Amino acid sequence: MKHTIRRDTPLLEAFSGGDAHARSVVDDDGKVAGIVLIRDVIALAAEGEDLGKKTAADVMHTDFVSISDTNNKLAMARKFVEHRIKSLIVCDREGRYAGELDPPQAVAALPSGLMGFFLPAERFMVKNPYDIATDTHMEQALEYMAQCNVSCLLAHEFAGEVSGMLSESDVFRWLLAGRTDQRVTDYMSSPVASMSDQSNLMQVWAQMNAMKVMKMVMTGFDQSVTGLVTATDVLCALSQSMLETFDRYQCPQDADMLMEWHRGGMIMAVSDVVLQQLGCAREDLVGLSWAEGLDDMTHSGLLGLSGQSEARISWRYPTGDGHKELMFWARRDTEQPMMWWSLA
C-alpha cells in the first residue's frame, strides 16, 4: 500500500516514494484515520517550519472524503463533482483502507459514451495559469507556490514561451535535497505537454494517457499559452456529464445499469457489481443480449411499463465456455427512450 502512512511517519518520508499528491493515514487496524496533502507540507515549509521535526499527525486532515467499496460509479461521480478532489479513498464496510481511485482509474470506470467527452476543453481549462521564471531561486518558488495555492507553476525563459513545469512533487524533491541554493530550471520538468485549446476532452484525455501526464498546457492559434487542463478537470467534467444523464432520466441512485430500451440497446452506465457477476470487461457489454430473445411480446411489455411498474428480465452474456445469465428488474421512463435496471 504505497499510498498509506502512519500517524508517526516523518513528513520528509511521507511523499518520498512517489509523486502522488496525498497519503492516507491508517491505524494499526487498517482503518483510515485521515489524509495528508503534499500541498500542506509545502505550505508548512514556506512558513519556515522544520519538516524534519514534523510527522503526519501534525498536518493530517480527519475530515477526508471517502467511498465504500460497495458503491457504484454514480456515487463515485458525485464525490468527485461535489469535492473536486484529485483522488478518492476507498474503504471497506469496516472503514479499513481498500485502495484509492485516481483520475485515470476513475475515468476508465465511467461510461465511454458520455457526451462530456465531446465538450470543448476550452470550457474547463484554467485560464491564465500561474507562471514563474526559470532562473527564480527555488526558495522563492516555494513561497510563490504556497501563496498561489496551486499544484504547479509554468516556467518560462522569455515572455509567453513556456519551457517547463514546476510541480508540487518537484518542490518536494528539492526539500528532500535539503533546500539547496538552486533554481527552478534545476527541478522543473521539460518539455511540457501541450495541444490546441480547440481540442475536446476526449482528445485531451487520449493525449494525456499517451504521454503519461496529468496536466496539459493549452495553446491558441499563435502557439501562445491560453490555459491548463488537469486530469482532475477532465474527471470532474465527465463525472458531471454522467450525473446529468442520470438526473435527466430520473434514474434511481441504486440502479446498476442505465440503457436505451430499444432492441439494440446502448449501455450508458453500469455498476461494478454487474461486471463482477458477468465476469466481463466494461467495453464488452455491447455484446449483451436477451436470454430469451427480444420478441414482440417482451418488447411491447417493456414499452408498456409505467413509472410505478417493473418487469423481471433475464440477460445473457456470452463467455468462452457458454453463457452467463443475470436477472434484472427493469423500469423505464415513459417519456424517454431510457430504461434502468437493478439486479434481482
Phi, psi and omega per residue, in radians:
M1 nan 1.409 -3.012
K2 -1.194 -0.279 -3.113
H3 -1.758 0.246 3.116
T4 -1.989 2.544 3.096
I5 -2.408 3.045 3.093
R6 -1.821 2.926 3.125
R7 -1.049 -0.593 -3.071
D8 -1.637 0.182 3.098
T9 -1.172 2.205 3.106
P10 -1.059 2.449 -3.101
L11 -1.044 -0.600 -3.133
L12 -1.215 -0.227 3.082
E13 -1.750 -0.345 -2.991
A14 -1.015 -0.703 -3.069
F15 -2.005 0.313 -3.085
S16 -1.371 -0.224 -3.074
G17 -1.717 0.187 -3.127
G18 2.990 -3.079 -3.064
D19 -1.865 0.269 3.118
A20 -1.123 2.621 -3.075
H21 -1.491 -0.184 -3.062
A22 -2.544 2.750 3.050
R23 -2.299 2.369 3.085
S24 -1.493 2.316 3.120
V25 -1.664 2.090 -3.118
V26 -2.048 2.576 3.084
D27 -1.550 -3.132 -3.087
D28 -1.072 -0.500 -3.136
D29 -1.495 0.078 3.109
G30 1.518 -0.071 -3.124
K31 -1.362 2.510 -3.126
V32 -1.360 2.165 -3.112
A33 -1.770 -0.384 -3.105
G34 3.092 -2.997 -3.120
I35 -2.456 2.484 3.095
V36 -2.002 2.228 3.141
L37 -1.771 2.405 3.124
I38 -1.111 -0.474 3.110
R39 -1.113 -0.646 3.109
D40 -1.206 -0.604 3.106
V41 -1.135 -0.753 3.127
I42 -1.131 -0.709 3.117
A43 -1.095 -0.677 3.127
L44 -1.128 -0.738 3.124
A45 -1.139 -0.656 3.140
A46 -1.150 -0.445 3.110
E47 -1.428 -0.037 3.109
G48 1.587 0.142 -3.134
E49 -1.245 2.587 3.106
D50 -1.495 1.793 -3.093
L51 -1.115 -0.409 3.127
G52 -1.133 -0.283 -3.138
K53 -1.846 0.100 -3.079
K54 -1.923 2.577 3.066
T55 -2.101 3.039 -3.131
A56 -0.997 -0.611 -3.110
A57 -1.075 -0.414 -3.085
D58 -1.318 -0.403 -3.052
V59 -2.254 -0.007 -3.036
M60 -1.245 2.565 3.076
H61 -1.688 2.298 3.112
T62 -1.661 -0.138 3.133
D63 -1.743 0.845 -3.088
F64 -1.306 2.814 3.102
V65 -1.721 2.296 -3.136
S66 -2.486 3.004 3.127
I67 -2.479 2.603 3.120
S68 -1.371 2.555 3.122
D69 -1.225 -0.051 3.078
T70 -1.715 -0.114 -3.126
N71 -1.280 2.658 3.063
N72 -1.539 3.127 -3.036
K73 -1.263 -0.318 3.060
L74 -1.149 -0.750 3.094
A75 -1.125 -0.671 3.101
M76 -1.072 -0.797 -3.114
A77 -1.060 -0.710 -3.138
R78 -1.103 -0.666 3.133
K79 -1.093 -0.809 -3.103
F80 -1.152 -0.681 -3.124
V81 -1.233 -0.767 -3.079
E82 -1.184 -0.614 -3.012
H83 -1.948 -0.207 -3.126
R84 0.829 0.903 -3.132
I85 -1.672 2.765 -3.092
K86 -1.490 -0.373 3.091
S87 -2.689 2.789 -3.062
L88 -2.215 2.155 3.120
I89 -1.268 2.346 3.098
V90 -1.903 2.207 3.140
C91 -2.099 2.682 3.029
D92 -1.445 -3.039 -3.047
R93 -1.140 -0.390 3.134
E94 -1.632 0.056 3.127
G95 1.494 0.199 3.111
R96 -1.432 2.589 -3.136
Y97 -1.087 2.211 3.141
A98 -2.113 -0.053 3.135
G99 2.447 -2.986 3.104
E100 -2.472 2.627 3.053
L101 -1.889 2.006 3.053
D102 -1.702 3.020 -3.093
P103 -0.923 -0.817 3.132
P104 -1.032 -0.732 3.133
Q105 -1.179 -0.731 -3.093
A106 -1.199 -0.746 3.126
V107 -1.117 -0.685 3.126
A108 -1.100 -0.468 -3.124
A109 -1.433 -0.278 -3.134
L110 -1.404 2.704 3.119
P111 -1.063 2.411 -3.093
S112 -1.308 -0.239 -3.099
G113 -1.656 0.241 -3.114
L114 -1.097 2.414 3.113
M115 -1.122 -0.424 -3.128
G116 -1.024 -0.449 3.136
F117 -1.104 -0.417 -3.056
F118 -1.749 0.104 3.097
L119 -1.307 2.574 3.139
P120 -1.195 2.355 3.139
A121 -1.092 -0.490 -3.117
E122 -1.004 -0.512 -3.117
R123 -1.229 -0.455 -3.026
F124 -1.944 -0.159 -3.077
M125 -1.249 2.679 3.032
V126 -1.407 2.026 -3.111
K127 -1.488 2.565 -3.117
N128 0.925 1.024 3.126
P129 -1.096 2.667 -3.130
Y130 -1.160 2.482 3.114
D131 -2.337 3.019 -3.090
I132 -2.722 2.614 3.133
A133 -1.280 2.521 -3.091
T134 -1.151 -0.417 -3.124
D135 -1.605 0.183 3.098
T136 -1.239 2.396 3.088
H137 -1.123 2.491 -3.096
M138 -1.047 -0.558 3.114
E139 -1.075 -0.714 3.097
Q140 -1.220 -0.657 3.119
A141 -1.101 -0.700 3.091
L142 -1.016 -0.852 -3.123
E143 -1.128 -0.700 -3.110
Y144 -1.193 -0.728 3.125
M145 -1.102 -0.732 3.111
A146 -1.141 -0.681 -3.139
Q147 -1.149 -0.735 -3.132
C148 -1.359 -0.350 -3.140
N149 1.006 0.879 -3.131
V150 -2.171 2.872 -3.101
S151 -1.587 -0.200 3.118
C152 -2.768 2.806 3.064
L153 -2.258 2.333 3.047
L154 -1.364 2.333 -3.094
A155 -1.839 2.349 -3.100
H156 -2.339 2.620 3.057
E157 -1.706 -0.665 3.115
F158 -2.225 2.772 -3.104
A159 -0.971 2.178 3.073
G160 1.435 -0.138 -3.116
E161 -1.882 1.876 -3.123
V162 -1.498 2.207 -3.125
S163 -2.007 -0.099 3.140
G164 -3.006 3.136 3.131
M165 -2.437 2.284 3.096
L166 -1.835 2.024 -3.102
S167 -1.792 2.999 3.068
E168 -1.034 -0.682 3.135
S169 -1.126 -0.641 3.103
D170 -1.121 -0.749 3.124
V171 -1.120 -0.676 3.137
F172 -1.160 -0.640 3.080
R173 -1.060 -0.658 3.106
W174 -1.164 -0.688 3.101
L175 -1.106 -0.713 3.117
L176 -1.118 -0.535 -3.126
A177 -1.346 -0.061 3.088
G178 1.718 0.404 3.099
R179 0.941 0.910 -3.123
T180 -1.189 2.862 -3.107
D181 -1.456 1.275 3.140
Q182 -2.182 3.038 -3.043
R183 -1.992 2.980 -3.104
V184 -0.968 -0.712 -3.094
T185 -1.053 -0.381 -3.128
D186 -1.389 -0.313 -3.055
Y187 -2.170 -0.225 -3.098
M188 -1.237 2.770 3.043
S189 -1.601 2.409 -3.105
S190 -2.674 2.479 -0.020
P191 -1.391 2.993 3.133
V192 -1.600 2.655 3.075
A193 -1.440 2.338 -3.110
S194 -2.557 2.751 3.043
M195 -2.805 2.996 -3.052
S196 -1.150 2.458 3.107
D197 -1.291 0.012 3.052
Q198 -1.573 -0.007 3.135
S199 -1.268 2.733 3.026
N200 -1.670 3.024 -3.056
L201 -1.105 -0.588 3.126
M202 -1.112 -0.748 3.133
Q203 -1.149 -0.733 3.129
V204 -1.118 -0.779 -3.108
W205 -1.154 -0.688 3.117
A206 -1.093 -0.700 3.123
Q207 -1.211 -0.673 3.080
M208 -1.037 -0.789 -3.141
N209 -1.135 -0.719 -3.121
A210 -1.125 -0.645 -3.096
M211 -1.654 -0.090 -3.134
K212 0.974 0.883 3.096
V213 -2.200 2.752 -3.140
M214 -1.926 0.066 3.118
K215 -2.468 2.420 -3.126
M216 -2.266 2.155 3.080
V217 -1.356 2.298 -3.134
M218 -1.784 2.398 -3.091
T219 -2.179 2.690 3.114
G220 -1.568 -2.968 -3.113
F221 -1.071 -0.546 -3.128
D222 -1.606 0.228 3.115
Q223 1.231 0.152 3.070
S224 -1.375 2.651 -3.118
V225 -1.246 2.216 3.114
T226 -1.997 -0.269 -3.130
G227 3.112 -3.024 -3.118
L228 -2.498 2.281 3.077
V229 -2.001 2.240 3.105
T230 -1.838 2.864 3.094
A231 -1.052 -0.578 3.105
T232 -1.151 -0.664 3.091
D233 -1.060 -0.783 3.141
V234 -1.112 -0.822 -3.117
L235 -1.044 -0.812 -3.110
C236 -1.148 -0.659 3.122
A237 -1.141 -0.752 3.136
L238 -1.223 -0.677 3.100
S239 -1.095 -0.721 3.111
Q240 -1.097 -0.680 3.107
S241 -1.085 -0.713 3.112
M242 -1.143 -0.753 3.137
L243 -1.091 -0.713 3.140
E244 -1.127 -0.624 3.099
T245 -1.120 -0.824 3.140
F246 -1.151 -0.748 -3.108
D247 -1.165 -0.627 -3.116
R248 -1.065 -0.622 -3.118
Y249 -1.775 0.203 3.077
Q250 0.887 0.806 -3.134
C251 -1.325 2.365 3.123
P252 -1.045 2.632 -3.115
Q253 -1.123 -0.461 -3.075
D254 -1.707 0.260 3.142
A255 -1.150 2.529 3.120
D256 -1.720 -0.319 -3.111
M257 -2.725 2.493 3.057
L258 -2.166 2.186 -3.049
M259 -2.458 2.808 2.877
E260 -1.257 2.586 -3.044
W261 -1.541 -0.179 -3.042
H262 -1.249 3.054 -2.969
R263 -1.021 -0.757 -3.109
G264 -1.189 -0.878 3.114
G265 1.323 2.519 3.057
M266 -2.465 2.109 -3.084
I267 -1.344 2.146 3.137
M268 -1.697 -0.555 -3.138
A269 -2.793 2.549 -3.141
V270 -2.622 2.490 -3.104
S271 -1.497 2.806 3.115
D272 -1.122 -0.483 -3.131
V273 -1.047 -0.730 3.125
V274 -1.128 -0.779 -3.129
L275 -1.070 -0.729 -3.120
Q276 -1.125 -0.724 -3.098
Q277 -1.286 -0.568 3.098
L278 -1.415 -0.426 -3.110
G279 1.206 0.688 -3.094
C280 -2.315 2.948 3.081
A281 -1.521 2.728 -3.091
R282 -1.013 -0.720 -3.082
E283 -1.242 -0.261 -3.135
D284 -1.412 -0.156 -3.034
L285 -1.232 -0.115 3.040
V286 -1.117 -0.307 3.128
G287 -1.562 0.092 -3.134
L288 -1.115 2.394 -3.107
S289 -2.460 2.894 3.099
W290 -1.256 2.332 -3.130
A291 -1.138 -0.626 -3.088
E292 -1.869 0.159 -3.108
G293 1.468 2.369 -3.131
L294 -1.510 1.376 -3.137
D295 -1.364 3.025 -3.068
D296 -1.067 -0.646 -3.108
M297 -1.168 -0.773 3.120
T298 -1.133 -0.754 -3.129
H299 -1.079 -0.788 3.131
S300 -1.126 -0.647 3.128
G301 -1.117 -0.682 3.115
L302 -1.180 -0.708 3.135
L303 -1.158 -0.425 -3.122
G304 -1.501 -0.064 3.127
L305 -1.117 2.402 3.045
S306 -1.800 3.136 -3.132
G307 -1.139 -0.299 -3.083
Q308 -1.836 -0.100 -3.061
S309 -1.929 2.827 -3.112
E310 -2.351 2.778 3.035
A311 -2.316 2.362 3.117
R312 -1.520 2.027 -3.018
I313 -2.152 2.456 3.087
S314 -1.815 2.259 3.089
W315 -1.946 2.563 -3.136
R316 -2.112 2.444 3.072
Y317 -2.208 2.209 -3.110
P318 -1.225 2.361 3.081
T319 -2.139 3.082 -3.099
G320 -1.094 -0.534 -3.098
D321 -2.007 0.434 3.124
G322 2.480 -2.260 -3.132
H323 -2.457 2.693 2.972
K324 -2.022 2.549 -3.134
E325 -2.168 2.523 3.065
L326 -2.294 2.466 3.091
M327 -1.682 2.324 3.110
F328 -2.190 2.698 2.876
W329 -1.695 2.148 -3.103
A330 -1.786 2.375 3.027
R331 -2.386 2.738 -3.117
R332 -2.522 2.752 3.018
D333 -1.493 2.022 -3.039
T334 -1.201 -0.228 -3.136
E335 -1.803 -0.067 -3.101
Q336 -2.319 2.621 3.130
P337 -1.389 0.873 -3.104
M338 -2.253 2.616 3.049
M339 -2.309 2.673 2.972
W340 -2.187 2.662 -2.972
W341 -2.290 2.409 3.036
S342 -2.169 2.408 -3.141
L343 -1.037 2.337 -3.122
A344 -1.293 nan nan
